[in-house]
Amino acid sequence: MSAERALAELVRVGATLAVAESLTGGLLAAEFVAVPGASKAFRGSVTAYATELKGSVLGVDPELLAARGAVDPDVAASMARGVRLLMGAHFALATTGVAGPDPQDGQPVGTVFVAASWTTPAGESGESVSALRLSGDRATIRRKAVSAAVDLLVSVLEGKPVG
């Protein structure tokens, strides 16, 4: 399912989406807003590229960031939860990772975490995180992370979240 179909499903169930991005730098939001009519479900995004913004804007625990760095599954989950609450959305996605050229926070290039957080209009809630080891150059890793995040949303919407 593409971003277009995911948005159509969100509209069908009366739900909204927000995204928080780090390594993808706005590409995930762009994937959704490229779809005509995206405003029916897409609420907005935060590109928290600087580590401290993950704490101050998205509410990620500064102690978690200090202990593990920004490239961490719990950070990804917290980013998704934070942007969902900040934007008042039902569903949220987050991306964090290392696109290169150099390792970060002790993590090799290609380490990516994508997360989803949700509270549906029917009151069901949850979180899911996918850990990825992606290959390719910086642009390829970023594109693959966007695809993985859209795929995660699809799995959640289909009732088959991972993690």
Contact map, one row per residue, 1 for C-alpha under 8 A:
1111110000000000000000000000000000000000000000000000000000000000000000000000000000000000000000000000000000000000000000000000000000000000000000000000001001000000000
1111110000000000000000000000000000000000000000000000000000000000000000000000000000000000000000000000000000000000000000000000000000000000000000000000011000000000000
1111111000000000000000000000001100100000000000000000000000000000000000000000000000000000000000000000000000000000000000000000000000000000000000000000010000000000000
1111111100000000000000000000000100100000000000000000000000000000000000000000000000000000000000000000000000000000000000000000000000000000000000000000000000000000000
1111111110000000000000000000000000000000000000000000000000000000000000000000000000000000000000000000000000000000000000000000000000000000000000000000000000000000000
1111111111000000000000000000000000000000000000000000000000000000000000000000000000000000000000000000000000000000000000000000000000000000000000000000010011001000000
0011111111100000000000000000000100000100110000000000000000000000000000000000000000000000000000000000000000000000000000000000000000000000000000000000000000000000000
0001111111110000000000000000000000000000000000000000000000000000000000000000000000000000000000000000000000000000000000000000000000000000000000000000000000000000000
0000111111111000000000000000000000000000000000000000000000000000000000000000000000000000000000000000000000000000000000000000000000000000000000000000000000001000000
0000011111111111100000000000000000000000100000000000000000000000000000000000000000000000000000000000000000000000000000000000000000000000000000000000000000000000000
0000001111111111000000000000000000000001100000000000000000000000000000000000000000000000000000000000000000000000000000000000000000000000000000000000000000000000000
0000000111111110000000000000000000000000000000000000000000000000000000000000000000000000000000000000000000000000000000000000000000000000000000000000000000000000000
0000000011111110000000000000000000000000000000000000000000000000000000000000000000000000000000000000000000000000000000001000000000000000000000000000000000000000000
0000000001111111000000000000000000000000100000000000000000000000000000000000000000000000000000000000000000000000000000001000000000000000000000000000000000000000000
0000000001111111100000000000000000000000100000000000000000000000000000000000000000000000111000000000000000000000000000011000000000000000000000000000000000000000000
0000000001100111110000000000000000000001111000000000000000000000000000000000000000000000111000000000000000000000000000000000000000000000000000000000000000000000000
0000000001000011111000000000000000000000111100000000000000000000000000000000000000010000111110000000000000000000000000000000000000000000000000000000000000000000000
0000000000000001111100000000000000000000011110000000000000000000000000000000000000110010101110000000000000000000000000000000000000000000000000000000000000000000000
0000000000000000111110000001100000000000000111000000000000000000000000000000000100110000000111000000000000000000000000000000000000000000000000000000000000000000000
0000000000000000011111000000000000000000000011110000000000000000000000000000001100100000000111100000000000000000000000000000000000000000000000000000000000000000000
0000000000000000001111111101000000000000000011111000000000000000000000000000000000000000000001110000000000000000000000000000000000000000000000000000000000000000000
0000000000000000000111111000000000000000000000111100000000000000000000000000000000000000000001111000000000000000000000000000000000000000000000000000000000000000000
0000000000000000000011111000000000000000000000001000000000000000000000000000000000000000000000111110000000000000000000000000000000000000000001000000000000000000000
0000000000000000000011111111000000000000000000000000000000000000000000000000000000000000000000110000000000000000000000000000000000000000000001101100000000000000000
0000000000000000000011111111000000000000000000101000000000000000000000000000000000000000000000000000000000000000000000000000000000000000000000000000000000000000000
0000000000000000000010011111110000000000000010100000000000000000000000000000000000000000000000000000000000000000000000000000000000000000000000000000000000000000000
0000000000000000000000011111111000000000000000000000000000000000000000000000000000000000000000000000000000000000000000000000000000000000000001100100000000000000000
0000000000000000001010011111111100000000000000000000000000000000000000000000000000000000000000000000000000000000000000000000000000000000000000000100100000000000000
0000000000000000001000000111111110000000000110000000000000000000000000000000000000000000000000000000000000000000000000000000000000000000000000000000000000000000000
0000000000000000000000000111111111000000000000000000000000000000000000000000000000000000000000000000000000000000000000000000000000000000000000000000000000000000000
0010000000000000000000000011111111100000000000000000000000000000000000000000000000000000000000000000000000000000000000000000000000000000000000000100000000000000000
0011001000000000000000000001111111100100010000000000000000000000000000000000000000000000000000000000000000000000000000000000000000000000000000000000000000000000000
0000000000000000000000000000111111110110010000000000000000000000000000000000000000000000000000000000000000000000000000000000000000000000000000000000000000000000000
0000000000000000000000000000011111110100000000000000000000000000000000000000000000000000000000000000000000000000000000000000000000000000000000000000000000000000000
0011000000000000000000000000001111111100000000000000000000000000000000000000000000000000000000000000000000000000000000000000000000000000000000000000000000000000000
0000000000000000000000000000000011111100000000000000000000000000000000000000000000000000000000000000000000000000000000000000000000000000000000000000000000000000000
0000000000000000000000000000000000111111000000000000000000000000000000000000000000000000000000000000000000000000000000000000000000000000000000000000000000000000000
0000001000000000000000000000000111111111110000000000000000000000000000000000000000000000000000000000000000000000000000000000000000000000000000000000000000000000000
0000000000000000000000000000000010001111111000000000000000000000000000000000000000000000000000000000000000000000000000000000000000000000000000000000000000000000000
0000000000100001000000000000000000001111110000000000000000000000000000000000000000000000000000000000000000000000000000000000000000000000000000000000000000000000000
0000001001100111100000000000000000000111111000000000000000000000000000000000000000000000000000000000000000000000000000000000000000000000000000000000000000000000000
0000001000000001110000000000000110000111111100000000000000000000000000000000000000000000000000000000000000000000000000000000000000000000000000000000000000000000000
0000000000000001110000000000000000000010111110000000000000000000000000000000000000000010100000000000000000000000000000000000000000000000000000000000000000000000000
0000000000000000111000000000100000000000011111000000000000000000000000000000000000000010000000000000000000000000000000000000000000000000000000000000000000000000000
0000000000000000011110000100100000000000001111100000000000000000000000000000000000100010000000000000000000000000000000000000000000000000000000000000000000000000000
0000000000000000001110000000000000000000000111110000000000000000000000000000000000100000000000000000000000000000000000000000000000000000000000000000000000000000000
0000000000000000000111001100000000000000000011111000000000000000000000000000000000000000000000000000000000000000000000000000000000000000000000000000000000000000000
0000000000000000000111000000000000000000000001111110110011000000000000000000000000000000000000000000000000000000000000000000000000000000000000000000000000000000000
0000000000000000000011101000000000000000000000111110110000000000000000000000000000000000000000000000000000000000000000000000000000000000000000000000000000000000000
0000000000000000000001000000000000000000000000011111110000000000000000000000000000000000000000000000000000000000000000000000000000000000000000000000000000000000000
0000000000000000000000000000000000000000000000011111111000000000100011000000000000000000000000000000000000000000000000000000000000000000000000000000000000000000000
0000000000000000000000000000000000000000000000000111111100000100000000000000000000000000000000000000000000000000000000000000000000000000000000000000000000000000000
0000000000000000000000000000000000000000000000011111111111000000000000000000000000000000000000000000000000000000000000000000000000000000000000000000000000000000000
0000000000000000000000000000000000000000000000011111111111110000000000000000001000000000000000000000000000000000000000000000000000000000000000000000000000000000000
0000000000000000000000000000000000000000000000000011111111111100100000000000000000000000000000000000000000000000000000000000000000000000000000000000000000000000000
0000000000000000000000000000000000000000000000000001111111110000000000000000000000000000000000000000000000000000000000000000000000000000000000000000000000000000000
0000000000000000000000000000000000000000000000010000111111100000000000000000000000000000000000000000000000000000000000000000000000000000000000000000000000000000000
0000000000000000000000000000000000000000000000010000111111110000000000000000011001100100000000000000000000000000000000000000000000000000000000000000000000000000000
0000000000000000000000000000000000000000000000000000011111111000000000000000011001000000000000000000000000000000000000000000000000000000000000000000000000000000000
0000000000000000000000000000000000000000000000000000011101111101100000000010011001000000000000000000000000000000000000000000000000000000000000000000000000000000000
0000000000000000000000000000000000000000000000000000001000111111100000000000000000000000000000000000000000000000000000000000000000000000000000000000000000000000000
0000000000000000000000000000000000000000000000000001001000011111110000000000000000000000000000000000000000000000000000000000000000000000000000000000000000000000000
0000000000000000000000000000000000000000000000000000000000001111111000000000000000000000000000000000000000000000000000000000000000000000000000000000000000000000000
0000000000000000000000000000000000000000000000000000000000011111111110000010000000000000000000000000000000000000000000000000000000000000000000000000000000000000000
0000000000000000000000000000000000000000000000000010001000011111111111000010000000000000000000000000000000000000000000000000000000000000000000000000000000000000000
0000000000000000000000000000000000000000000000000000000000000111111110000000000000000000000000000000000000000000000000000000000000000000000000000000000000000000000
0000000000000000000000000000000000000000000000000000000000000011111110000000000000000000000000000000000000000000000000000000000000000000000000000000000000000000000
0000000000000000000000000000000000000000000000000000000000000001111111110000000000000000000000000000000010000000000000000000000000000000000000000000000000000000000
0000000000000000000000000000000000000000000000000010000000000001111111110000000000000000000000000000000010000000000000000000000000000000000000000000000000000000000
0000000000000000000000000000000000000000000000000010000000000000100111110010000000000000000000011000000010000000000000000000000000000000000000000000000000000000000
0000000000000000000000000000000000000000000000000000000000000000000111111011000000000000000000011100000110100011100000000000000000000000000000000000000000000000000
0000000000000000000000000000000000000000000000000000000000000000000111111111000000000000000000011000000000000000100000000000000000000000000000000000000000000000000
0000000000000000000000000000000000000000000000000000000000000000000000111111100000000000000000000000000000000000111000000000000011100000000000000000000000000000000
0000000000000000000000000000000000000000000000000000000000000000000000011111110000000000000000000000000000000000000000000000000000000000000000000000000000000000000
0000000000000000000000000000000000000000000000000000000000010001100001111111111000000000000000010000000000000000000000000000000000000000000000000000000000000000000
0000000000000000000000000000000000000000000000000000000000000000000000111111111100000000000001110000000000000000111000000000000010000000000000000000000000000000000
0000000000000000000000000000000000000000000000000000000000000000000000001111111110000000000001000000000000000000011110000000001110000000000000000000000000000000000
0000000000000000000000000000000000000000000000000000000001110000000000000111111111000000000000000000000000000000000000000000000000000000000000000000000000000000000
0000000000000000000100000000000000000000000000000000010001110000000000000011111111100000000001000000000000000000000000000000000000000000000000000000000000000000000
0000000000000000001100000000000000000000000000000000000000000000000000000001111111110000000111000000000000000000001110000000000000000000000000000000000000000000000
0000000000000000000000000000000000000000000000000000000000000000000000000000111111111000000100000000000000000000000111000000000000000000000000000000000000000000000
0000000000000000000000000000000000000000000000000000000001110000000000000000011111111100000000000000000000000000000000000000000000000000000000000000000000000000000
0000000000000000011100000000000000000000000011000000000001000000000000000000001111111110000100000000000000000000000000000000000000000000000000000000000000000000000
0000000000000000111000000000000000000000000000000000000000000000000000000000000111111111111100000000000000000000000011000000000000000000000000000000000000000000000
0000000000000000000000000000000000000000000000000000000000000000000000000000000011111111100000000000000000000000000000000000000000000000000000000000000000000000000
0000000000000000000000000000000000000000000000000000000001000000000000000000000001111111100000000000000000000000000000000000000000000000000000000000000000000000000
0000000000000000010000000000000000000000001110000000000000000000000000000000000000111111100000000000000000000000000000000000000000000000000000000000000000000000000
0000000000000000000000000000000000000000000000000000000000000000000000000000000000011111110000000000000000000000000000000000000000000000000000000000000000000000000
0000000000000011110000000000000000000000001000000000000000000000000000000000000000011111111100000000000000000000000000000000000000000000000000000000000000000000000
0000000000000011100000000000000000000000000000000000000000000000000000000000000000010001111100000000000000000000000001111000000000000000000000000000000000000000000
0000000000000011110000000000000000000000000000000000000000000000000000000000000000010000111110000000000000000000000111110000000000000000000000000000000000000000000
0000000000000000111100000000000000000000000000000000000000000000000000000000000110110000111111000000000000000000000111000000000000000000000000000000000000000000000
0000000000000000111100000000000000000000000000000000000000000000000000000000000100000000001111100000000000000000011110000000000000000000000000000000100010000000000
0000000000000000001111000000000000000000000000000000000000000000000000000001101100000000000111110000000000000000011100000000000000000000000000000000100000000000000
0000000000000000000111110000000000000000000000000000000000000000000000000001000000000000000011111000000000000001111000000000000000000000000000001100100000000000000
0000000000000000000011110000000000000000000000000000000000000000000001110011000000000000000001111100000000000001110000000000000000000000000000000000000000000000000
0000000000000000000001100000000000000000000000000000000000000000000001110000000000000000000000111110000000000111100000000000000000000000000000000000000000000000000
0000000000000000000000100000000000000000000000000000000000000000000000100000000000000000000000011111011100111111000000000000000000000000000000000000000000000000000
0000000000000000000000100000000000000000000000000000000000000000000000000000000000000000000000001111100000001110000000000000000000000000111011000000000000000000000
0000000000000000000000000000000000000000000000000000000000000000000000000000000000000000000000000111111000001100000000000000000000000000110000000000000000000000000
0000000000000000000000000000000000000000000000000000000000000000000000000000000000000000000000000011111000001000000000000000000000000000110000000000000000000000000
0000000000000000000000000000000000000000000000000000000000000000000000000000000000000000000000000101111100011000000000000000000000000000000000000000000000000000000
0000000000000000000000000000000000000000000000000000000000000000000000000000000000000000000000000101111111111000000000000000000000000000000000000000000000000000000
0000000000000000000000000000000000000000000000000000000000000000000000100000000000000000000000000100011111111000000000000000000000000000000000000000000000000000000
0000000000000000000000000000000000000000000000000000000000000000000111100000000000000000000000000000001111100000000000000000000000000000000000000000000000000000000
0000000000000000000000000000000000000000000000000000000000000000000000000000000000000000000000000000001111110000000000000000000000000000000000000000000000000000000
0000000000000000000000000000000000000000000000000000000000000000000000100000000000000000000000000100001111111010000000000000000000000000000000000000000000000000000
0000000000000000000000000000000000000000000000000000000000000000000000000000000000000000000000000100011101111110000000000000000000000000000000000000000000000000000
0000000000000000000000000000000000000000000000000000000000000000000000000000000000000000000000000111111100111110000000000000000000000000000000000000000000000000000
0000000000000000000000000000000000000000000000000000000000000000000000000000000000000000000000001111000000011111000000000000000000011111000010000000000000000000000
0000000000000000000000000000000000000000000000000000000000000000000000100000000000000000000000001110000000111111100000000000000000111100000000000000000000000000000
0000000000000000000000000000000000000000000000000000000000000000000000100000000000000000000000111100000000000111110000000000000000111100000000001000000000000000000
0000000000000000000000000000000000000000000000000000000000000000000000111001000000000000000000111000000000000011111000000000000011110000000000000000000000000000000
0000000000000000000000000000000000000000000000000000000000000000000000001001100000000000000011110000000000000001111100000000000011100000000000001001100100000000000
0000000000000000000000000000000000000000000000000000000000000000000000001001100100000000000011100000000000000000111110000000001111000000000000000000100100000000000
0000000000000000000000000000000000000000000000000000000000000000000000000000100110000000001111000000000000000000011111000000001110000000000000000000000110010000000
0000000000000000000000000000000000000000000000000000000000000000000000000000100110010000001110000000000000000000001111100000111100000000000000000000000000000000000
0000000000000000000000000000000000000000000000000000000000000000000000000000000010010000011100000000000000000000000111110001111000000000000000000000000000000000000
0000000000000000000000000000000000000000000000000000000000000000000000000000000000000000011000000000000000000000000011111111110000000000000000000000000000000000000
0000000000000010000000000000000000000000000000000000000000000000000000000000000000000000011000000000000000000000000001111111100000000000000000000000000000000000000
0000000000001110000000000000000000000000000000000000000000000000000000000000000000000000010000000000000000000000000000111111000000000000000000000000000000000000000
0000000000000000000000000000000000000000000000000000000000000000000000000000000000000000000000000000000000000000000000111111000000000000000000000000000000000000000
0000000000000000000000000000000000000000000000000000000000000000000000000000000000000000000000000000000000000000000000111111100000000000000000000000000000000000000
0000000000000000000000000000000000000000000000000000000000000000000000000000000000000000000000000000000000000000000001111111110000000000000000000000000000000000000
0000000000000000000000000000000000000000000000000000000000000000000000000000000000000000000000000000000000000000000011110011111000000000000000000000000000000000000
0000000000000000000000000000000000000000000000000000000000000000000000000000000000000000000000000000000000000000000011100001111100000000000000000000000000000000000
0000000000000000000000000000000000000000000000000000000000000000000000000000100000000000000000000000000000000000001111000000111110000000000000000000000000000000000
0000000000000000000000000000000000000000000000000000000000000000000000000000100000000000000000000000000000000000001110000000011111000000000000000000000000000000111
0000000000000000000000000000000000000000000000000000000000000000000000001001100000000000000000000000000000000000111100000000001111100000000000000000000000000000011
0000000000000000000000000000000000000000000000000000000000000000000000001000000000000000000000000000000000000000111000000000000111110000000000000000000100000000011
0000000000000000000000000000000000000000000000000000000000000000000000001000000000000000000000000000000000000011110000000000000011111000000000000000000000000000000
0000000000000000000000000000000000000000000000000000000000000000000000000000000000000000000000000000000000000111100000000000000001111100000000000000000000000000000
0000000000000000000000000000000000000000000000000000000000000000000000000000000000000000000000000000000000000111000000000000000000111110000000000000000000000000000
0000000000000000000000000000000000000000000000000000000000000000000000000000000000000000000000000000000000000111000000000000000000011111000010010000000000000000000
0000000000000000000000000000000000000000000000000000000000000000000000000000000000000000000000000000000000000100000000000000000000001111100110000000000000000000000
0000000000000000000000000000000000000000000000000000000000000000000000000000000000000000000000000000000000000100000000000000000000000111111110000000000000000000000
0000000000000000000000000000000000000000000000000000000000000000000000000000000000000000000000000011100000000000000000000000000000000011111110000000000000000000000
0000000000000000000000000000000000000000000000000000000000000000000000000000000000000000000000000011100000000000000000000000000000000001111111000000000000000000000
0000000000000000000000000000000000000000000000000000000000000000000000000000000000000000000000000010000000000000000000000000000000000001111111100000000000000000000
0000000000000000000000000000000000000000000000000000000000000000000000000000000000000000000000000000000000000000000000000000000000000011111111110000000000000000000
0000000000000000000000000000000000000000000000000000000000000000000000000000000000000000000000000010000000000100000000000000000000000111111111111000000000000000000
0000000000000000000000110010000000000000000000000000000000000000000000000000000000000000000000000010000000000000000000000000000000000000011111111100000000000000000
0000000000000000000000010010000000000000000000000000000000000000000000000000000000000000000000000000000000000000000000000000000000000000001111111110000000000000000
0000000000000000000000000000000000000000000000000000000000000000000000000000000000000000000000000000000000000000000000000000000000000100000111111111000000000000000
0000000000000000000000010000000000000000000000000000000000000000000000000000000000000000000000100000000000000001010000000000000000000000000011111111100000000000000
0000000000000000000000010011001000000000000000000000000000000000000000000000000000000000000000100000000000000000000000000000000000000000000001111111110000000000000
0000000000000000000000000000000000000000000000000000000000000000000000000000000000000000000000000000000000000000000000000000000000000000000000111111111000000000000
0000000000000000000000000000000000000000000000000000000000000000000000000000000000000000000000000000000000000000010000000000000000000000000000011111111100000000000
0000000000000000000000000001000000000000000000000000000000000000000000000000000000000000000011100000000000000000011000000000000000000000000000001111111110000000000
0110010000000000000000000000000000000000000000000000000000000000000000000000000000000000000000000000000000000000000000000000000000000000000000000111111111000000000
1100000000000000000000000000000000000000000000000000000000000000000000000000000000000000000000000000000000000000000000000000000000000000000000000011111111100000000
0000000000000000000000000000000000000000000000000000000000000000000000000000000000000000000000000000000000000000011100000000000001000000000000000001111111110000110
0000010000000000000000000000000000000000000000000000000000000000000000000000000000000000000010000000000000000000000100000000000000000000000000000000111111111000000
1000010000000000000000000000000000000000000000000000000000000000000000000000000000000000000000000000000000000000000000000000000000000000000000000000011111111100000
0000000000000000000000000000000000000000000000000000000000000000000000000000000000000000000000000000000000000000000000000000000000000000000000000000001111111111110
0000000000000000000000000000000000000000000000000000000000000000000000000000000000000000000000000000000000000000000100000000000000000000000000000000000111111111110
0000010010000000000000000000000000000000000000000000000000000000000000000000000000000000000000000000000000000000000000000000000000000000000000000000000011111111000
0000000000000000000000000000000000000000000000000000000000000000000000000000000000000000000000000000000000000000000000000000000000000000000000000000000001111111100
0000000000000000000000000000000000000000000000000000000000000000000000000000000000000000000000000000000000000000000000000000000000000000000000000000000000111111100
0000000000000000000000000000000000000000000000000000000000000000000000000000000000000000000000000000000000000000000000000000000000000000000000000000000000111111110
0000000000000000000000000000000000000000000000000000000000000000000000000000000000000000000000000000000000000000000000000000000100000000000000000000000100110111111
0000000000000000000000000000000000000000000000000000000000000000000000000000000000000000000000000000000000000000000000000000000111000000000000000000000100110001111
0000000000000000000000000000000000000000000000000000000000000000000000000000000000000000000000000000000000000000000000000000000111000000000000000000000000000000111
